[in-house]
Each structure stands twice: as C-alpha cells, then as structure tokens.
Amino acid sequence: MATRKAVVLGAQSLLRSSSTSSPSIRNLHASSESKKIVGVFYKANEYASMNPNFVGCAEGALGIRDWLESQGHQYIVTDDKDSPNSELEKHIPDLHVLISTPFHPAYVTAERIKKAKNLQLLLTAGIGSDHIDLKAAAAAGLTVAEVTGSNVVSVAEDELMRILILVRNFVPGYKQVITGDWNVAAIAHRAYDLEGKTVGTVGAGRIGRLLLQRLKPFNCNLLYHDRVKMDSDLESQTGAKYEEDLDAMLPKCDIIVINMPLTEKTAGMFNKEKIAKLKKGVLIVNNARGAIMDTQAVADACSSGHIAGYSGDVWFPQPAPKDHPWRYMPNQAMTPHISGTTIDAQLRYAAGVKDMLDKYFKGEDFPAQNYIVKEGELASQYR
C-alpha cells in the first residue's frame, strides 16, 4: 500500500503542471470532419441488459453510439484505462474527444496530454474533473467540461442516507441478519437519533446546499463552511449557520460531511493532525473525493474510535485496490463510487454529454457553468 505522502502526491500530480507558459488554444471547432471519440466507462457485464436506461456503463455507452456513427464519427468505448498497454492508451495519440466519468475515471496525466496530439475536448459524464491534470490541460489549450448539476440530487440523497446509516448503527444490524445472529445490545449501545446533533458540511455548493435543505426537517444544528457565504434567504431556508473558520467549526460537529472539490489545497487536508482536533466519536461522510482524506489517518482513527463511523463512496485510486485499508477498518459503511450514477443521474449526464458534443460539432459554446477549463483558464473552484 502506498504511503500517505505518495497517495497525496499522486492526487496532486493530476492537479498541477510544471508548464507556466501561455497556452496555445487548440481550435475546438477546427473542421467538420469525422472525429475520433473515446469513452471510458465501467463494465456492467450481466447487469447491462437488466435496465434499458442503464446508459452509464460501457455497454450502454451513454446511448449515443448510433447518433455519433450516423454522423460519420468513430466512437470507441472501453473500461480498460490504466496500464501502459490499456485499450485507452492505444487511442491516446489520435483521439479528438475523451469522455470519462468520476465513477471509473480515466486518469488524464500531463504525459497522456502530451501524447494526445489531436485531443481537443475532455468531457466528464457527471461532476468532478479532478481525474484530469487541469493545469496541463489548460497549458495545452484543451477544453475541459462536465455536466454541471447532473447528479447533485443523487449525491445529496446518498449523503443523507449515509448519515442515517452511521447515526443509527445500521451496518452491524444488517450483518447480524445475514449471519443468523440476534443481539440488540450490540447495535443499540451506539445508535442515536439524528435530531439535535450538530452537522457541518465542508463546502456548500450545489450538493452541500441540497443536503442542508434535506437535513432541516430533522431538527439538527446545521453549520457550513465555504469560500462564499450563502445569501440570507438561502440561509434562512436551510437554517444553517455560516462558519468562516473551518478549524473552529470542525470540533463543534457530531457529524462532518465533505462537499468540496479535490484541488492542490484540499488534497490530504484531513490528515492525522486535523483529525485529532475533531470531536472524539465524530461521524464522517465523504462523497466528494477520497484523496481529500489521509487514507491511513482515517483508518487509524476508526480503529482507535476517535472516528466512530466513516462512510462514503470515493477512494483513491479508483477502483480501490483489494488491500486498501478502508476496506478493512472498523466502523465503516463504504461502497464503490455509486452515489452519482443512479439511473436518473445517468440519463441526465448522458443527455448533457450529447448536448455538448452536438454544440462541439456545430462550433457553439457550451453552457457557461459546464466549463472547467476554457481558453487556458481554470474554473474558480480549481484555482
């Protein structure tokens, strides 16, 4: 298993580039000729045929194959993405567009960008483009875009579910049913009500705000930290209190939810020292990005009981290796990266990708909020 330093550096390497020169913008609409488009999605195998709306898998291919090929474009879809001999690597030199998802990310490093001489457009089917070296993409004059808002409801609902799973100590009870046991005390000694607890979200963008709105009926004490304070109407609507100082907010929280992007600044933010300052017995939900946390520090704090429960669906790297310590630490309710890939979310981000491809072919701009890198400039949340 990689050390904490190696994991953080690995995450940061995707977020920075050594190039500081002005970008030479690649003409996003250089011609109307046939384009080579590569999609990287998780393989569904026997599950692919179980739902006609299961478009987010490799077999479903976002439901755009017939549309693309009818216009004369080449569309190659694979789940093989990581090794030097992967199917993706074979197509890097001559692809024009690469589509990936946060759920099975194609890690687009500076090295891959340098090899991709024809690459013009990097699309994320979903939200969160930190699998791309954004500074290298900007320096190369590439456009990076995602389907902003496509799965915010899906992720916020999942976060609320995970909060309740941890607070009510659900997982041990479920395991008892599976193993044929019946021991109420083993569950009840650490099961609580959500009402009256202090819940703090680190980040209050689209997902964080939706979570706060969904938590309000539970009569919690709601706190939030963000770069920008909400307007007063939204604060009144959620009942949440703004905490400008993150380090002051965190020790107040019974439950902490991570809702910020992975950037150079946030990579490895929750390290051993920061976790030690949290309330003993804190519960943490992280559906943002695994590399925001120090992997081993989280595992150690769960083992000691300082973190009483940790749940999320994000890991670093993804897919998580079999020896990843979060698989085996106590008091966890982890899953693979699934929160933002419900069938409803898949249909939304598939439609968003198709819309952007259509605009790309026509030489039109994308919705402004979808741009992560445009004309050499990074979106504000990644600066």
Disulfide bonds with the S-S distance in Angstrom:
none
